Amino acid sequence: MLVGHTHMTHELNVCGLPPPEPFEQIMRALASLPDEAALQVHIHREPYPLYEVLQGDGYAWQTTPLADGSFMIRISRHA
């Protein structure tokens, strides 16, 4: 579920959800994301399979490891 947006960034927290829920929620959020917006995802593990799909679908992303062992991933469409 999208929990809000600020400056065209939509936020999605999928921490703790069992597979494949994080992947499915991320893909649903990306499908409804406006072209100029970005999706910021908070996830409890690094989603390597997601990266392959993002690359194949033309998305750019930046992954930031957090102190608690989780990750923040910012995803946007290539310009």
N, C-alpha and C positions, 0 to 999 in steps of 0.2 A: 504494500500500500504506500502510495506517495504521501509523505507526511508534511510536505510544504515546499515552498520555493522562495528563494531570495536571489535577486539579481540573475534570474533565469537559471538557477541551479535547483534541481529537484533532489530531495534527499530520500534515501531508502535504507532502512535498517533491517538486515536479514540475519543478524547475529543469533546463533543458537538454533536456527531452523534446521530440520533434518533434510538431507538430500532427497529429491531434487528441488525442494522449495526455493532455496536462494536463487538458483539458476532460473527457474520459471518466473519468479517475481521480477528479477532483473530484466529478463527478456520482455515481459509484459510492460514494464515501465519504459523500456527503450522504445517499444512499438508506439507508445502514445506520447513520446517526448517530442516537443517542437524542435524543428531543425536547428534553431539558434541556441537551444538550451543544452545544459549538461546534467548528467545524473551523477550524484555523489552517493556511493554505496558504502555502508559500514558492514563488514562481514568478518566472521570469526576465524576464517582460514583463507589462505590465498587460493583463488579459484582458477587453477591452471586451465581446465577445459573451457572456461568462459573466455579466456584470452584468445584461444584459437577461433572461437565463433566470432568474437568482436573483430578480429583481424580479417576474417573472411567476409564479414558484413560491412567493412569499411569504417569501423569506429577507431578512434584514438583513445588511449587511456593512460592514466598515471596512477601508480599504486604507491601508497605511503604506509609503511608498517607503523603501528602504534605501540606505545609502551606496554599496553596490556596483552600484546600478542595478536591483536586483531588487525585488520587492514582497512584503510579508507581508499576507495578506488573512484577516481573521477573519470567519467566516460563522456565523450562527445563525438559528434559526427565530424569526419574530415571536411575541411572547408573546400 
